């Protein structure tokens, strides 16, 4: 097991000249050389770019130039984040070889802060999945046990940090795609409040649900990264009109007097080892001076159903642009409609096709009210239930995933079982709230268990206070 | 409610007059007009909104629908759309954007961002000449598509073509779609509606409204029914690209539907394509194979809520609208407000100039005629100083020069961008003839042609020509034709 460096340490050491950015990159590249063959975290490793960038940062430091808060911190980016001149594929055949002409806002903010990209990571195609088995380029393996999945859809990003391929990484979370793989790989993973982090340059899956967030080995690293990437972006109309939250400064505040919600009508199906860790987490927070209060979330079990209408509906529209006309794969055919059909049949995998069909159907005339319209109502119900719950508590604790990392193939033949992986994470996205997963001990087979801290919109500060306390207690 | 009791359920309560019926059928027309807004940049990106540039030069990730690109609403486009809405007496309201999903190569995202159940402008109206009020249901914002050009095959259509090229310069250009209520009852009214809408667009600066360049495009909905019965099934005609074509397409389509119904047939709900060359409509598609656009709220944008202060600022800054300006010009010049001269001069924006001529003591009625006839290529504020035109109008009014001479001087004024009219008249030898000399010449002409004089006195107007011609000859063309006619008339009545 490699000793993981933290972003806080790297940035401080590199900025002070104790450690060179080049050395950090070489360390990561050596780890990649050693294990990437078995883990397959990346779609592309940008070794040369990383070396050049690190050399530039080292030169800047020598010259006394300002290098930013993430100087020399290596990052791996989920391959649905647009990177100028670097292949960005969403792990889909339809985008294989596509090089964006621009950097997304988060990518630019990271570069401006002195971060060094080491590669683009594997994902379930177009972020649709919970195990990274849906990648067109082959699955990613969990570095903690390569017979198991790393979770998904941001499985490559989680694996990259867990395997020491990068100091930190970024994923996108539409229904749990950061938090669940973070839990399964023993990392911290954050789904920020909707609108907190710009989506510009993030290839959309469910536009009203998607948020970019970090994977880190510590809560402090996650806080630091949030401070760098969050804050208003005029290029994203859904971006909230406010600056990044101050999170580093709240980590030491403790949880004295905080009210922690425990959902009494939580959806069933979690394994005993996971529930045991959740109880321990409540206990730890109580010991630290918080009170645990019971809350109800009667609509929580409907979240999954609503999500599997809303997200596919938006996806069916978002993915319509992959039509073979302007970029990506084109399969030539006898006429326009045949070209559309053949291109999309060859370019998309089964799960993507399944969701496009589901979403198209849900939005169709005559079905809209019964499906998409009803899902929007459930979405409001969930927000209402959360609002009511947060009248009596500051944050809520749930499991992140019902189980620890599962074995390959366990759920691939049963989409519904796979969808259930996200039962605890989805309601946050539907409500537009914040949530994060924090490692809290181990369960079955010594594998990590994540506890999820849920907070209302813009509740990042209390959420990070609780996460920091759990980290201290773990 | 009448015995049939059905008109109340029709979406318009306007009833055609007996003269407006066609062989006993009532025509119902509604118009959907798309206009490109005169913004510098596109509706959701910073690329230039400019017609006629090299293909695919005004593009960017948003325009091309590249993965990860997001739309950002252009505030100036909203303001121009509000200006138009307020000029059309609409209510400006909080609104949302929807996605209209369909596949076509010139639609980069495979959806068009448009407005659906909550448009920006609703419930307005537009007044046609003769005080005919046409309801405006809505005027909403949306983005334009790219432009496809199909090569090979017949008629430049995609079907059967060898290949197609797409220019995305137009993709994302801001459009306003103005939907009228089905209050139009004649093809003439439809033409007036488009013409008036165009005048308003130009007056408020919302669009250059060039139908020939496609910055203003009309879709025409036509149906016919017997008075007092429910509206007939309508057909939508696309590709109607001039005001004249609007009239022709409606007349053709009304006749087609009436003949069909009279022959015992039924009108099918269809989308038709107007072929200007053949003067016919062709079927594009019937209702059964209409697209299901799967409209849903655009999640990449937030609701647009124009605050009251903004709306009032836009309203206060609205210029005088064409109808009011025509009215004012008619009052100033004594011309009819429906006259062509008034319409043309207001459309050119030269009505204020006529006001300036009148302000320096010129004759407004004559100025109107001058401007209509000679200022077509001049800007809204012509180069000829108002004082020069005022001087010319007074010389003619006071019979210092004849109208023919005035016309000659006017041409010279315009060519030179102004001039000293009195000196110009003198240089040309245009001097006024005193009335004594003119009367002597009239008497001389009468004496020389007693036959014509007798016939003229007997009421034969044709005989006047010979007498006037004779006077002109005697005066070497310097006599004022109108003065001669008046003298002859007076003498005949004496």
Interface residues (C-beta under 8 A of the other chain):
Chain A: X81 X82 X88 X90 X95 X98 X100 X101 X102 X104 X199 X200 X201 X202 X203 X204 X206 X207 X208 X234 X235 X236 X237 X238 X313 X314 X316 X317 X320 X321 X323 X325 X326 X327 X336 X340 X360 X363 X364 X365 X368 X372
Chain B: X61 X64 X65 X66 X67 X68 X69 X70 X71 X72 X73 X99 X101 X103 X105 X108 X109 X110 X111 X158 X166 X292 X294 X295 X296 X299 X300 X301 X302
